Amino acid sequence: MVIWFLILLSLFLATTILLLFHAKDGKPPLPPGPPFVPLFGNLLLLRRSVSLQNIEPLLRSLHARYGPVITLRIGSRPSIFVADRALAHRTLVSNGALFSDRPVPGAATRLFSVGRVINSARYGPRWRLLRRNLISEILQPSHVKVFSPGRRWVAGVLADRLRAHPDDPVVESFQFAMFCLLVLMCFGEKLDEEAIKKVEIAQREFLLYVTKLNVLSILPTISIFVFRNRIKTAMELQRRRKEVLLPLIQARIEFKKRKSEEKSGEDKERFLQSYVDSLLEIRIPEEGGRELTEDEIVALCSEFLNAGTDTTSTALQWIMANLVKNQEIQQRVAQEIESVVGERDIEEEDTEKMNFLKAVILEGLRRHPPGHFVLPHAVTEEAEIGGYRVPKEATVNFMVAEMALDEEVWKEPTEFKPERFLEGGEGEGVDVTGSREIKMMPFGAGRRICPGLGLAMLHLQFFVASLVREFEWLPVEGKEVDLAEKPEFTVVMKNPLRAHLVPRTKA
């Protein structure tokens, strides 16, 4: 006990001296924050107040006390949280190159090669290459259009599942449908339900379990041994994910080899473009022009599936929950759809003429962004935010949900009011990219903005229109829609939406 006391005392004194040195070296101070214990940071405060999964209530109280930029210490590195939209714009857009890095990979990142994917890659040539490939290939508008028949197919799959499972939470059908679509875009192939579920389970099990490894960032030298069973389980789930995805990648390679030959009946259900195709063509100039490895392709495919499934299905659930809760808004959407398409089926191009539908989507993303924080940023060199110092080893977090509730911009910000995005409303012409001004940033902003922004908006507009056209969404008798939140991979409904669906009679 004496030895441990001396160690902690030494660490405390060393940290105090270091802080005093920084205070006298002429540099701006770190953003303010609560007192911390050397080595353990603010973990004791977090343990008493909230879990790391649900840190927002604590952050709100700290911002009220210390201002729009604060520092917490989660482990040994400072974590800076920005809640002010003007500072976010100045940081992410005006000084985008400086704030476009990712934090130094933690133990979990290094163990599971998360740095191989676009979202977590350090700012540099590799990140540019992978992101440019994604945007110019599968997310390029003309390529997105190729999958229009696939979206119509998925809309039918979704409607059939909702009819077949009327008592289940609708988010389960939303997730399955979005996963069908992303698998199609990733591998260029329509899979049957059993194969889709196999991929979905492998993805979700790994994704949800790996969040348990956040603890490895705290005293990593020790925790990597203390939590070795968690690491072992996560590695097994990673292996299982590879076993599921790799055959789909290999099947695509074989398909490309015989693409010029006469197609068999099996190949009629395959599309001539897919994300995997583009990954197979990538060469890494900085590493001798090598191809991507199997593990790298599996990781990038996994990222593609996760990014387009959970975020979209979560946003879809929040929007439909508000349409169930606000029947007059739903009726107005239905009337707009009928006025545009009449008796025929909805086409994707039709949604561009539906201004109120677009307003509903934007209000859903403002009020219930699937992610309440953007992925952590880091600086390429020491910088400043609002007059405070941002050291190179710090993580910088931006509070997306808080910015979208700013009363200086939004009237009655907690209310669901799509009309605010129509002519004369405070959100008229809002720029969701944040390039001109940040009023809301559900997709992030700056150089690290979500590359799938356009695809996500297309999917939300098309599927909300399809769902409202197909069914009248009514509350379940005796059950009020509960808009309480729960953080998972995204921020989901604590009590998943259940609705009474009545097929609509088309005009």
N, C-alpha and C positions, 0 to 999 in steps of 0.2 A: 504493500500500500504506500509506503514511504517513497519507493522508487517511482511509482505512478504519479504521486503528488509532485515530486521534483520534475518529472518530465512535463507535466501539465503547467507547472509554474514557469518552467523554462520557455515553453511555447508561448505562454501568455506574455512574458517579458519581451521575448523576441518580437512578437506581433506588435506590442505597444511601442517598442523602439522604432520598428519599421513604419508605423503609422505617424509617429512624431517626425521621423525623417521626411516622409512625404509632405507633411504639413509645413515643413520649413524649406522645401526645395524649390519653392516658387511655382509649383504646378497647382492647377485647380484641384479642389478636393473631389473625392468620390461623391456621388449623389447621397443625400442623407438617408438614414434608415435606423432601425432599432439596434440597440446594443447587441453585440455578439460575443460568443465564447471562442477564443482561439482554438483552431483545429476543428471544432464542432460547428462553428458559425452560428446560424439562427435555428439550428435543428430543434433545440429545446422549445423555442417559441412556436415553431411549426407544429411540434408534437402536441403542445398544449392547446393550440388553436384549431388547426385543421390538418387534414392530410395533404400530401403533395399533390394528390389528384384533384383536390378541391381547394385551391389556394386563393381563389378570387375574393371571398369575404374578407380575409385578412388583408389582402392588397388594397381593397377599397378603404379600409380603416387607416392603413398606413399612408395612402395617398392623401387622405383627408388631413392627416397630421403633419406630413412632411412635404407635400407638394406633388407636382405631376411627374417627377422623376425620383425614384427611390432605389436603394440598394439593399438586397438581402444576400446573405451568405449561406448558400446551400452546399455544404462541404467547404473546400478550401478556396474556391473561386467566387468572386463577386458576381451576382446576377442583378442586372439593372432592369427595372421595369418602367416603361414609358406609357402614360395614360393620356397624354395630350396630343391631339390630332395635328396641330401646327408643328410641334416638335417632331412628330412622326414623319410629316411631309419633308421637313428640312433635312431629316436624317436619311430617310429611305430614298427620296427622289432627288433633292438638291445635292446631297452628298452620297449618292447611291454607290459609287465605286468604293468609297471608304468603308461603308457599312454592309457590304455584300458577302462577307466571309461567313463561315460557320465556325462555331467553337471548336477548340481542339478536341478530337474524338475522345470520349470517355472509355472506360473499360468495356462496357457492353457494346459500344460501337466498334471497337477494335476486334472484339471476339467474334462478332457476327457480320463483319464486313459491311456495315451499313454505309460506310464512306464510299462504297462502289456505286451508290445510286445518286440520282440527280439532286434530290432534296438535301442530302447531308454532305455532298461533295464540297471540298474547300473551293473557294473562289479562284479560278485559274483555267488553264487550257482544257483540262479534262472535263470540268463542269461545262464549259462553253460548248465543247464538242457534243456531249451527251444531250444537253438541252436543245442545241440547234437541231440535232437529229430528230428529237421528239417533235419540235414545233414545225419543222419543214417537211416532215414525213407524215406521220399519222394525224397530227393536229392541223395540218394545212387545210384551209377551207374546202378546196376541191377534193382532197382525200376524205375529209369528214363526210362529204356528200355521198361518197361511194357507199357508205354504210347506212344510207336512208332506208333501204329495204330491211336491214337488220333492226333498225329502230322500230319499224312497223311490226316486225315479227315479235319483238320484245314487248311492245304495247299489247299485242294479242295474248302473249304468255302471261303478262301481268293481270289482265282482265280475267283470264281463265282461272288463275290462282285465287284471285279475290272472290270469284264466284264459288270456287271449290272449298275455300277455307274462310267462310264468313265470320266465324267466331274468333279467329286468331288475330293477334296484333298485326295491323297492316304493314308495319315496318319489315316483318319477315318476308312478305311478298315483295316489298320494294327492294330489299337487299338482294333477293334472289334474281329479280328482273334486271337490276343494274349489273349484277355479276354476270349474267348471261351476255349482256351487251358488251361489257369490257373484255370478257373472254373471247368473244367474237372479234373484237377490234385487235386484241393482242395476238391471237393465234390464227385469225382468219378462218375460223371453223365454227359451225354450229354444233355444240355438243348436246347430248341428251341430258335429261334431268339428273340421272345418277352420276354422270361424269362431272357435271357442273357442281353438284353438292360435294363431291370428293375434293375438288379444287377449293371450293369455298371453305370447307371445314379445315383443310390443311393451312390455308391462309390465315383464317381467323384465330385458330388455336395458337399459332406462332405469334401473331400480332398482339393478341391480348396478354400472352404470357410474358413476352419480352419486356413489357412495361414493369414487371416485377423486378427487373434487373437495374432499375434506376438507382437502387441502393448501392450499386457497385461504384457510383461516383463519389461516395462518401468513404474516405479512408480506403481507396481501392486496393492498396497493398495487403490490407487485412481482410477486407470484405470479400475479396475474390476467393479466399479460403473458407471463410465463415459460411458463405452462400454457395459453396461449390455444387450442392445438390440442385439448386436452381439453374446454375449454369449447365449442368449435365442435362436437365430436363429441356432447357431451351435448345441445346444442341441437337437433342433427339427430335424435337419439333422442327428444327431447321432441316435436318436430314429428311424427315418425312415430307416436308414441303418440296424439297428438291426431287424426291422420288415421284411426286405427283406432276410437277411442272415439266421436268426434263423430257418425258416421253412426248409431250405436246410440242416441245421445241424440236425434237428429233423428227417427229412426223412432218413438221413444216419444212424441215431441211429436205426430207425425201420428196415432198410434194414439189418443192422448187426445182429439184433435179429433173423431174419428169414433166414439168409445166409445159414444155414445148410439145410433148407428145399428146396423143388423143386422150382426153380425160375419161376416167372411169366414172361409173355412177356415183362412187364414193366422193369424187372430187367436185361434183356439181353443187355440193353444199358448202364449198370452200370459196372464200373471197380471194381475189388476186392481189390484195394488199393486206399487210398486217404489220403490227409493231415489231414482231420478231424478225420479219424480213429486213427491216431497216437495221436492226441490231447486228444481224449477220454480215452486213456490209461495212460496219464500222472498223476503222483501223486507228490505232493510237500512235500518232506521229512521234510523241515524246518517248515512246518505248519501242522504237525500231519498226513502227508500222504494224505491230502485232494485232491479231484479232482479239475480240473479247473472249474470255474464258467461259466455260459452262456456268461456273458459279456466278460470274458477273451478269450473264444473260438472265439466269434465274432470278437474281436479285432485282434487276431492272424490270423484268416482267411482273414480279411480285409488287414492286412499287407502283407500276402502272395500274394493276388491278385494285390495290388498296386505295390509291388516290382518287380513282373515279367511282368507286363503289360506295364506301361509307359516307363520304362527304355528300354525294348526291342523294343517296337514300335518306340520310339524316335531314337534309334540307327539304326533301320532298315530304317527309313525315311532318315537319314543323308547319309547312305551308298548308297541307291538307288538314292538319289539326285546327289551324285558324279558320279555314273555310267551314269546317264542321261547327266551330264555335260561333262563327259570324255568318249565319245563313244568308243574310242580305248581300254580303260580298260574294258568296258563292253563286247566288242567283244572277248577279250582275255579270260574273264571268261566263256563266252558261248562256246568258242572252247575247253577249258579245260573240261567243263561239258560233251560235246559231246564225247571227247576222252575217258572219264572214263565210261560213262553209255551207250553210243550208243543209241539204240532205246528204251530201257526199261525205266521204271520209276526210279526216283532217290530214293535211300535208304540212310538212315542216315550214314551208314558205308562208303558210297561212298565219302562223303565230306572229310573224313580223307585223301583221296588220292589227294585232290585238293589243292595243295600248294599255287597257286596264289589266289584262293578264300579265303583261310585263311589269306593271306597277305592283301587282300582287307578289310576283317573284322577288322584286327588289325589296319590298317591305319585309318579306319573309327572311331574306338574307341580312337585312339591317337588324331586325328584331331578334333573330335567332341564327346568327352565323354558326355554321357547324364547328368551326374552331374559334375559341375565344381568345386565342393567342396565335400569332404567326409562329412558324418554327424559329427557334433562337437564332439571332444574328451575332456576328462578331466583327471586329474592325481589323483591317489589314495593317493598321498602325495606330498608335495611341491617338485618341480623338476627344472631342467634347460634345456634350448634349446639354443644352440649356445652361451653359456656363460651368458644367461639372465635367470632371475627367472620366474618360472611358478607357481603362487600360486594355492592352491587347489581349490579355487572358480572360477578360470578362465576357459573359454572355449578355446580350441585349434582347429584351423581350418587349413586344408591343401588344397592348391590351385592346384587341379588336372590338370586343363587345362593348367595352366602356366608351370608346370613341363614338360608337353609333348611338349612344344614349345622351350625347352632349346637348344640354338644354339650350345652349347658344345657337344651335343649328336646328334642332328638331322640336316642334311643338308637341307636348304630351308624348315624350319619347318612348314610354313604356307601352303605349297603346298601339294596336295593329290598325293602321290607317293607310291603305294603298293609295288613296287619293292624293297623298302628299307628294307622290311622284308624277302627278298629272300637271297639266298646264296651270300655272299660278301657285302650285304647292312649293314648299320649301325644298323639296327634293327634285324639282323639275330639272331635267338635263344632268342629273348627278353623274359624275365620272367615277365608276366603280374601280377603275385602274388607279385612281388617286394621282394621276400625272399633273393635273392642274391644281387640285386642292383635295385634301382628304376630309370627306364628310362621313364616309363609311369605307371599310376596306376588308370585305369578307374574303377576298382572294389575296390579301397582302398588297404590297405596293413596291415600286422600284424594280431593280434588276432581278430580284428574287420573287417577283410576283408569280402566282400560280400560272404555269403555262397552259393549263387546261381551262382557263376562264371562259373562253368562247364556247368550248364544248359543253361545259357545265351549264351555261345559260341556255344553250340550245336544248339540252336534255330536260332541264327543268320546265322550260316553256312547253315543249312538246308533250311531256308526260303529264304535267298538270292539266293541260288542255284535253288530253286523251281521257284522263280519269274523270274529269268533270263532264265531258261529253258522254261517257259511258254510263256513269252512275250519278244519282243524287246522293250526296254524302250527308247522312243525318246522325245526330247523336244517339247512342244506345240509350234506351229508355231507363231513366233513373240514374244515369251516370253522366256527370258533367265532365267535359274535357279538361284535363289537368295539365297546365303548361309548366309544371315544375321541371327543373333541369337536373341532369345527372352526367358527370364527366366520365366518358369511356375513351375510346380512340378519338371520337368526336364528342360534342356535348349533345346528348340525346334526351328524349323525354323520359323523366323518371318513371312515369306510368305510361307505357306505350299506347299509342292511339288505337282505339277500337271504334268502329263506326258501323252504323246500319246502312247498307248499300242497297239502293233501289234503282234497278235499271231504268234509264231514261227512254222515253218514247221519242224517237227522232222525228223532227218536223216533216 
